Amino acid sequence: MTAPRWLGSIRFRISAAATIVLLVFMVLTALTLEKAFRESAIEARHERLIGQLYLLLGAAELDPKGHIEMPPQLNEPRFSSPGSGLYANIADLNADTEWQSNSTVGLDIPFERALVPGEQIFTERRDKAGKPFFVLGYGVKWKVGKRHVVLTFSVAEDETEYKALLRRYRGALWGWLGGMAALLLLTQFVVLRWGLTPLRRVTRELREVETGERERLGGDYPDELRGLTTNLNELLNRERAQQERYRAAMGDLAHSLKTPLAVLRNAVSDNDSNLSHTVEEQLGRMDQIVQYQLQRASTAGASSLQPPLLLKPEIEKIITSLTKVYASKAVKLTLQMKPDAQGRIDKGDLYELLGNLLDNACKFCRRQVQVSVDATPRSLVLRVEDDGPGVADPKAILARGGRADERAPGHGLGLSLVSDIVNAYGGRLEVGRSEMLDGGQFVVYLTATAGA
């Protein structure tokens, strides 16, 4: 069973995570505050019982026989009211006697009755029925004549009032925290909706791009999305440019094939005696034109999404291949570059670009061809030099079908393809004379496409 789509949304994930964190925080906060309040309330009961204990100590007297004497009425009225919730006891275990306040009538309060002099104990106890009490006991040594009497003064208070206070506090605490949690969740929803507005805008604009209502995404996005939208715009521009290249290539292909097709048609209609040679020659030209147009249409072009390519191994492959092609001419191909140089260029585009430049240089050189590569984080420079006759008319050889020497084999499409690739990368191609080898020189500048 497929999970609902909304379960995977960013809004749901952030909302769920924030809600869980908030609820855990609220529960821990409530438990901590309740614990602190409980400890404070118990400490307050302890202090109050100490006051009541001192009241008993001040009111107690012993007769000459060591019997406990207490006034009929104490300053605390609750000691005189049965079941008032506050109870007192004075025990002399040696004499097996004790005094209890009138409030204990009919009750079995769990007092402290056997403490040594100076010992003080504050604890929670339960009677036989399970009712809880706070109990404070204090051991006292009392001198009567020449002997000493050990007494245990004990006061107790039931927890009814304390429990009621705790319930009121807990209700108020959870009420306020619940209200705060609801307010925070509402605030979180509003903030999250506002924060995700740029993402909704990206989605809306991409939908408009799909329907053709707009050509690219807007530019005023937050920094966190700017890299994404920039790359998407670059991808859209790249795809659009490639589509345009395909359309142009198909048109150019149809136009370029007219001439060889016309030659073939005339050769067939005129019963040309060299028909086989003519067909072979024109088919070769047609194949060259088709390959050129396909390569031109499939040029990748510049993109920051293109991963850096380690250049030296690929260039060495091109040099090795051309060395074999021109083995009979014994061309000396040399390469100058850093071993770790990298460039953001498509491997196929590199092969077409440098392969055509080197093939052209090998074709017209005498013996030497040199390749130099300079790669930086912001540029890639490819330099091809030879010791041939040089280039008399740079503009002519870069035009489609243009050739420096009509006697050399070829159709004049290689350098035109180089020019198309350089333009697709937004670069620059310079044609001149080599100062080192005194022949032709081709320099390709691809700005902001390289990475060292």
C-alpha positions as CSV (number, residue, x, y, z in Angstrom):
1,M,0.0,0.0,0.0
2,T,1.4,3.3,-1.1
3,A,1.8,6.0,1.7
4,P,-0.2,9.2,1.2
5,R,1.8,11.8,-0.8
6,W,1.5,14.4,2.0
7,L,3.5,12.2,4.3
8,G,6.6,12.8,2.3
9,S,6.2,16.6,2.0
10,I,8.8,19.0,3.6
11,R,6.0,20.8,5.3
12,F,4.7,17.6,7.0
13,R,8.2,16.5,8.0
14,I,9.1,19.8,9.5
15,S,5.7,20.2,11.2
16,A,5.8,16.7,12.6
17,A,9.4,17.0,13.9
18,A,8.7,20.4,15.4
19,T,5.5,19.3,17.0
20,I,7.1,16.2,18.6
21,V,10.0,18.3,19.9
22,L,7.6,20.9,21.2
23,L,5.4,18.3,22.9
24,V,8.4,16.6,24.5
25,F,9.8,20.0,25.7
26,M,6.4,20.9,27.1
27,V,6.0,17.6,29.0
28,L,9.6,17.7,30.4
29,T,9.0,21.4,31.4
30,A,5.7,20.5,33.1
31,L,7.3,17.6,35.0
32,T,10.2,19.7,36.0
33,L,8.0,22.6,37.2
34,E,5.7,20.2,39.0
35,K,8.6,18.5,40.8
36,A,10.0,21.9,41.8
37,F,6.6,23.0,43.1
38,R,6.0,19.8,45.0
39,E,9.4,20.1,46.7
40,S,8.7,23.7,47.5
41,A,5.3,22.8,49.0
42,I,6.7,20.0,51.1
43,E,9.4,22.2,52.4
44,A,6.8,24.8,53.3
45,R,4.9,22.1,55.2
46,H,8.1,21.1,57.0
47,E,8.8,24.7,58.1
48,R,5.2,25.1,59.3
49,L,5.4,21.9,61.3
50,I,8.6,23.1,62.9
51,G,6.7,26.2,64.0
52,Q,4.0,24.0,65.5
53,L,6.6,21.8,67.2
54,Y,8.2,24.8,68.9
55,L,4.7,25.8,70.0
56,L,4.4,22.5,71.8
57,L,7.9,22.8,73.3
58,G,7.0,26.2,74.7
59,A,3.7,25.0,76.2
60,A,4.8,21.7,77.7
61,E,5.6,21.3,81.4
62,L,6.7,18.4,83.6
63,D,5.5,17.9,87.2
64,P,7.9,16.7,89.9
65,K,7.1,13.1,89.1
66,G,8.0,13.7,85.4
67,H,4.5,13.6,84.1
68,I,3.6,15.8,81.1
69,E,1.4,18.8,81.8
70,M,-0.2,20.8,78.9
71,P,-2.5,23.8,79.1
72,P,-6.2,23.1,78.2
73,Q,-6.0,25.4,75.2
74,L,-3.0,25.8,72.8
75,N,-2.3,28.9,70.7
76,E,-3.1,26.8,67.6
77,P,-6.9,26.2,67.6
78,R,-6.7,23.2,65.3
79,F,-5.0,21.1,68.0
80,S,-8.3,21.3,70.0
81,S,-10.6,20.5,67.1
82,P,-11.1,16.8,66.4
83,G,-10.2,15.7,62.9
84,S,-8.9,19.2,62.1
85,G,-5.9,17.9,60.1
86,L,-3.2,19.0,62.5
87,Y,-2.2,16.7,65.3
88,A,0.3,16.6,68.2
89,N,1.8,13.9,70.4
90,I,4.4,13.9,73.3
91,A,5.7,10.5,74.3
92,D,7.8,9.3,77.2
93,L,8.5,5.7,76.4
94,N,10.5,5.1,79.6
95,A,7.4,5.9,81.6
96,D,5.1,4.4,79.0
97,T,3.0,7.6,78.9
98,E,2.1,10.1,76.3
99,W,0.0,13.1,75.6
100,Q,-2.1,13.7,72.5
101,S,-4.0,16.7,71.3
102,N,-7.8,16.7,71.2
103,S,-7.7,16.7,67.4
104,T,-6.6,13.0,67.5
105,V,-9.8,11.8,69.1
106,G,-10.9,8.6,67.3
107,L,-7.8,8.6,65.0
108,D,-4.7,6.5,64.9
109,I,-2.0,9.0,63.8
110,P,1.4,7.5,62.9
111,F,3.5,9.8,65.2
112,E,7.2,9.5,65.9
113,R,7.5,8.1,69.5
114,A,11.1,6.9,70.0
115,L,13.7,9.5,69.1
116,V,17.0,10.1,70.9
117,P,17.7,13.6,72.3
118,G,18.5,16.0,69.5
119,E,17.3,13.8,66.7
120,Q,14.8,15.3,64.2
121,I,12.9,13.4,61.6
122,F,10.5,14.8,58.9
123,T,8.8,12.1,56.8
124,E,5.6,11.0,55.0
125,R,3.7,8.2,56.7
126,R,0.4,6.4,56.3
127,D,-2.0,5.3,59.0
128,K,-3.6,1.8,59.0
129,A,-6.3,3.0,56.6
130,G,-3.6,4.2,54.1
131,K,-4.2,7.9,54.6
132,P,-1.0,9.9,54.1
133,F,0.5,12.3,56.7
134,F,3.5,14.6,57.0
135,V,5.1,13.8,60.3
136,L,7.8,15.7,62.2
137,G,9.4,14.3,65.3
138,Y,12.0,15.7,67.7
139,G,13.8,14.1,70.6
140,V,14.3,16.1,73.8
141,K,16.1,15.5,77.1
142,W,14.2,17.2,80.0
143,K,15.7,17.6,83.5
144,V,13.4,17.0,86.4
145,G,15.1,17.4,89.8
146,K,18.1,15.1,89.7
147,R,17.0,12.9,86.9
148,H,16.4,13.4,83.1
149,V,13.4,12.5,81.1
150,V,13.6,11.7,77.4
151,L,10.6,12.9,75.5
152,T,9.6,12.7,71.8
153,F,7.6,15.7,70.5
154,S,5.8,14.9,67.3
155,V,3.3,16.8,65.1
156,A,1.5,15.5,62.1
157,E,-0.6,17.0,59.3
158,D,-2.6,15.1,56.8
159,E,-1.9,15.7,53.1
160,T,-5.5,16.6,52.0
161,E,-4.7,20.3,51.7
162,Y,-1.4,19.6,50.1
163,K,-2.9,17.2,47.5
164,A,-5.6,19.8,46.7
165,L,-3.0,22.5,46.2
166,L,-1.0,20.2,44.0
167,R,-4.0,19.4,41.9
168,R,-4.9,23.1,41.4
169,Y,-1.3,23.8,40.5
170,R,-1.1,20.9,38.0
171,G,-4.4,22.0,36.4
172,A,-3.2,25.6,36.0
173,L,0.2,24.5,34.8
174,W,-1.0,22.1,32.1
175,G,-3.7,24.6,31.1
176,W,-1.1,27.4,30.5
177,L,1.4,25.1,28.9
178,G,-1.3,23.6,26.6
179,G,-2.4,27.1,25.6
180,M,1.2,28.1,24.9
181,A,1.8,24.9,22.9
182,A,-1.3,25.6,20.8
183,L,-0.1,29.2,20.2
184,L,3.4,28.0,19.3
185,L,2.0,25.3,16.9
186,L,-0.1,28.0,15.3
187,T,2.8,30.3,15.1
188,Q,5.0,27.5,13.7
189,F,2.4,26.8,11.0
190,V,2.2,30.4,10.0
191,V,6.0,30.8,10.0
192,L,6.5,27.5,8.1
193,R,4.0,28.5,5.5
194,W,5.7,31.8,5.1
195,G,9.2,30.2,5.0
196,L,8.2,27.7,2.3
197,T,6.7,30.4,0.1
198,P,9.8,30.4,-2.1
199,L,9.6,26.7,-2.7
200,R,5.9,27.0,-3.7
201,R,6.9,29.8,-6.0
202,V,9.6,27.5,-7.6
203,T,6.9,24.8,-8.1
204,R,4.5,27.3,-9.6
205,E,7.1,28.8,-12.0
206,L,8.3,25.3,-13.1
207,R,4.7,24.5,-13.9
208,E,4.5,27.7,-15.9
209,V,7.7,26.8,-17.7
210,E,6.2,23.4,-18.6
211,T,3.1,25.0,-20.0
212,G,5.1,27.6,-21.9
213,E,3.8,30.6,-19.9
214,R,7.4,31.6,-19.0
215,E,10.9,30.8,-20.2
216,R,12.9,30.8,-16.9
217,L,12.6,31.0,-13.2
218,G,12.6,34.4,-11.4
219,G,15.9,35.7,-10.0
220,D,15.0,37.1,-6.6
221,Y,15.1,33.9,-4.5
222,P,16.6,33.5,-1.0
223,D,20.3,32.5,-0.8
224,E,19.4,28.9,0.1
225,L,17.5,28.5,-3.2
226,R,19.5,30.7,-5.4
227,G,22.0,27.9,-6.3
228,L,19.1,25.6,-7.2
229,T,17.2,28.1,-9.3
230,T,20.4,29.3,-11.0
231,N,21.2,25.7,-12.0
232,L,17.6,25.1,-13.1
233,N,17.7,28.2,-15.3
234,E,21.0,27.2,-16.7
235,L,19.6,23.7,-17.4
236,L,16.6,25.3,-19.1
237,N,18.8,27.6,-21.2
238,R,21.0,24.7,-22.1
239,E,18.1,22.5,-23.2
240,R,16.5,25.3,-25.2
241,A,19.8,26.1,-26.9
242,Q,20.3,22.5,-27.8
243,Q,16.8,22.3,-29.2
244,E,17.6,25.3,-31.3
245,R,20.8,23.7,-32.4
246,Y,18.9,20.6,-33.4
247,R,16.4,22.6,-35.4
248,A,19.1,24.6,-37.1
249,A,21.2,21.5,-37.8
250,M,18.2,19.8,-39.4
251,G,17.6,22.8,-41.6
252,D,21.3,23.1,-42.5
253,L,21.4,19.4,-43.1
254,A,18.6,19.6,-45.6
255,H,20.2,22.6,-47.3
256,S,23.7,21.0,-47.4
257,L,22.4,17.8,-48.9
258,K,20.8,19.6,-51.9
259,T,24.1,20.0,-53.8
260,P,25.4,16.4,-53.6
261,L,21.9,15.1,-54.3
262,A,21.7,17.4,-57.4
263,V,25.1,16.1,-58.6
264,L,24.0,12.5,-58.2
265,R,20.7,13.3,-60.0
266,N,22.5,14.9,-62.9
267,A,25.1,12.1,-63.1
268,V,22.3,9.5,-63.3
269,S,20.3,11.5,-65.9
270,D,23.3,12.2,-68.1
271,N,24.6,8.6,-67.9
272,D,28.0,9.8,-66.6
273,S,30.7,7.4,-67.4
274,N,32.3,8.1,-64.0
275,L,29.0,7.4,-62.2
276,S,30.6,5.0,-59.7
277,H,33.3,7.5,-58.7
278,T,30.8,10.3,-58.6
279,V,28.4,8.4,-56.4
280,E,31.2,7.3,-54.0
281,E,32.6,10.9,-53.8
282,Q,29.2,12.5,-53.2
283,L,28.1,9.8,-50.7
284,G,31.3,10.4,-48.8
285,R,30.6,14.1,-48.7
286,M,27.0,13.5,-47.6
287,D,28.2,11.2,-44.8
288,Q,30.7,14.0,-43.7
289,I,27.9,16.6,-43.7
290,V,25.5,14.4,-41.7
291,Q,28.2,13.6,-39.2
292,Y,29.1,17.2,-38.8
293,Q,25.5,18.3,-38.3
294,L,24.8,15.6,-35.8
295,Q,28.0,16.5,-33.8
296,R,27.1,20.2,-34.0
297,A,23.5,19.5,-32.8
298,S,24.7,17.3,-29.9
299,T,27.3,19.8,-28.5
300,A,26.7,19.8,-24.7
301,G,27.7,23.4,-24.1
302,A,28.8,25.1,-20.9
303,S,27.2,24.2,-17.6
304,S,28.1,24.6,-13.9
305,L,26.4,21.2,-13.5
306,Q,29.1,19.6,-15.6
307,P,31.5,17.7,-13.2
308,P,35.2,18.6,-13.6
309,L,37.0,16.5,-16.1
310,L,40.6,15.4,-15.6
311,L,42.1,16.6,-18.8
312,K,45.5,15.0,-19.3
313,P,44.4,11.3,-19.7
314,E,41.8,12.4,-22.3
315,I,44.1,14.6,-24.3
316,E,46.8,11.9,-24.3
317,K,44.3,9.5,-25.9
318,I,43.6,12.0,-28.7
319,I,47.4,12.5,-29.2
320,T,48.0,8.7,-29.3
321,S,45.2,8.3,-31.9
322,L,46.5,11.0,-34.2
323,T,50.1,9.8,-33.8
324,K,48.9,6.5,-35.3
325,V,46.9,8.2,-38.1
326,Y,49.9,10.4,-39.1
327,A,52.5,7.7,-38.5
328,S,53.8,7.9,-42.1
329,K,54.4,11.6,-41.7
330,A,56.3,11.1,-38.4
331,V,54.6,14.0,-36.7
332,K,56.1,14.9,-33.3
333,L,53.2,15.7,-30.9
334,T,54.1,17.2,-27.5
335,L,51.9,18.1,-24.6
336,Q,52.5,20.8,-21.9
337,M,50.1,20.9,-18.9
338,K,49.8,20.1,-15.2
339,P,49.0,16.5,-14.5
340,D,46.0,17.3,-12.2
341,A,44.5,20.0,-14.4
342,Q,40.7,19.8,-14.6
343,G,38.1,21.6,-16.7
344,R,34.2,21.7,-16.7
345,I,33.8,20.5,-20.3
346,D,31.9,17.6,-21.7
347,K,34.3,14.7,-22.7
348,G,32.7,14.4,-26.2
349,D,33.0,18.2,-26.8
350,L,36.7,18.0,-25.7
351,Y,37.3,15.2,-28.2
352,E,35.6,17.1,-31.0
353,L,37.2,20.4,-30.2
354,L,40.8,19.3,-29.6
355,G,40.6,16.4,-32.0
356,N,39.7,18.7,-35.0
357,L,42.3,21.3,-34.0
358,L,45.1,18.7,-33.7
359,D,44.0,16.9,-36.9
360,N,44.1,20.2,-38.7
361,A,47.6,21.0,-37.3
362,C,48.9,17.5,-38.1
363,K,47.6,17.8,-41.6
364,F,49.4,21.1,-42.4
365,C,52.5,20.8,-40.2
366,R,56.0,19.8,-41.3
367,R,57.1,17.8,-38.3
368,Q,56.0,19.4,-35.0
369,V,52.7,20.0,-33.2
370,Q,52.5,21.3,-29.6
371,V,49.5,21.3,-27.3
372,S,49.5,23.6,-24.2
373,V,46.7,23.6,-21.6
374,D,46.2,26.1,-18.8
375,A,43.4,25.4,-16.4
376,T,42.4,27.7,-13.5
377,P,39.2,27.7,-11.3
378,R,37.7,30.3,-13.7
379,S,39.1,29.5,-17.2
380,L,40.4,26.9,-19.5
381,V,42.8,27.7,-22.3
382,L,43.8,25.2,-25.0
383,R,46.6,26.2,-27.4
384,V,47.5,24.2,-30.5
385,E,50.6,25.2,-32.5
386,D,52.4,23.7,-35.5
387,D,55.4,24.4,-37.7
388,G,53.4,24.5,-41.0
389,P,52.8,27.5,-43.4
390,G,50.4,29.2,-41.0
391,V,46.9,30.6,-41.7
392,A,46.5,33.3,-44.3
393,D,42.8,34.0,-43.8
394,P,41.4,33.0,-40.3
395,K,37.8,34.0,-41.1
396,A,37.7,31.9,-44.2
397,I,38.8,28.6,-42.6
398,L,36.3,29.0,-39.7
399,A,33.4,29.3,-42.1
400,R,31.6,26.1,-42.9
401,G,33.3,24.5,-45.9
402,G,36.2,26.9,-45.7
403,R,39.6,25.4,-46.4
404,A,43.1,26.8,-46.2
405,D,44.4,24.4,-48.9
406,E,42.0,22.9,-51.4
407,R,44.6,20.2,-52.3
408,A,44.4,18.7,-48.8
409,P,41.7,16.0,-48.2
410,G,38.6,17.0,-46.3
411,H,35.4,19.1,-46.6
412,G,36.3,22.1,-44.4
413,L,33.8,21.2,-41.7
414,G,36.2,20.4,-38.8
415,L,37.2,24.0,-37.8
416,S,33.6,25.1,-38.3
417,L,32.6,22.5,-35.7
418,V,35.3,23.8,-33.4
419,S,33.9,27.3,-33.7
420,D,30.4,26.0,-33.0
421,I,31.5,24.2,-29.8
422,V,33.5,27.3,-28.6
423,N,30.4,29.4,-29.2
424,A,28.2,26.9,-27.3
425,Y,30.5,27.3,-24.3
426,G,30.4,31.1,-24.6
427,G,34.2,31.1,-25.3
428,R,36.5,32.6,-27.8
429,L,38.7,31.2,-30.6
430,E,41.8,33.1,-31.8
431,V,43.7,32.1,-34.9
432,G,47.2,33.5,-35.4
433,R,50.9,32.7,-35.9
434,S,52.9,30.6,-33.5
435,E,56.0,32.5,-32.1
436,M,57.6,29.2,-30.9
437,L,57.1,27.0,-34.0
438,D,56.6,29.7,-36.6
439,G,53.4,28.1,-38.0
440,G,49.7,28.2,-37.3
441,Q,48.3,28.8,-33.8
442,F,44.8,28.2,-32.5
443,V,43.9,29.3,-29.0
444,V,40.6,28.4,-27.3
445,Y,39.4,30.4,-24.3
446,L,36.6,28.9,-22.2
447,T,35.8,31.4,-19.4
448,A,34.3,30.2,-16.1
449,T,34.1,26.6,-17.2
450,A,37.2,25.2,-15.6
451,G,38.0,23.9,-12.2
452,A,41.5,23.4,-10.9
